[in-house]
């Protein structure tokens, strides 16, 4: 696997980086399949009819035993009791499945299949049926404190929307798939945070704040790869909190403010130079006044002071000639 620690000043492609650093998880040993069974309502009606038949045999046997004692009435009673007992045992195979839920069936520890169809279903009554929710779930990480690629302590948190895709893998591949998703999400968030700086000071390198969409895509790719063996699908992942740690937040704020001031000054200077150039060109074209090099330099200096100053200029009245 390639080195996961990127150079802070190097611009990279997050999609290519994510594809190259996806962790390899073990291949699943079991996959979901449909449990053998039948609709529950028809079976319930059949079972009730069988119970009524068994009760009828018991009644017939009891009546005949009073009038004609012998082996036949006793046999009818025994058969009726067995039929009723077997019918009641089979009724334990009825299972209610709500929308957005599934039942993972096991028979003596062996996986038999999964019931996903909602409603009343019947399966082998000797199977154990574990309830698994297949609804969408949210997992929000706690605010994690890590060091970014520049070594600056930062705080970040993320929210992940996920869903169980394969119930067999969720039950048999990991001990607790909910806790597994939680831990793997925290691990992926920490890994992404240590690979990139919070902010690219050179304006070129990939950063957590400046390339939020690319970083989010890479985060989703990594979390998906980490939880795939647990039969979980990642729907979406987003950073919900991203900031410098409190101990350096004020210093980094001053740095950001200084950078903003420098950028603003650069724009002001570029605009002022253009305005001065336009003013000198128009004065020369219209012949308003003839300026030598010394006066042009003085005019340029005065205009730049007026245009680039952060406060209003104080006018100076010249009561003499142009040169005095």
PyMOL commands that set and color helices and strands:
alter all, ss='L'
color gray80, all
select helices_A, chain A and resi 14-20+40-67+71-91+167-172+177-195+212-230+246-286+293-308
alter helices_A, ss='H'
color red, helices_A
select strands_A, chain A and resi 38-39+94-97+101-107+110-115+119-122+128-133+137-140+144-147+153-164+232-244
alter strands_A, ss='S'
color yellow, strands_A
deselect
rebuild
show_as cartoon
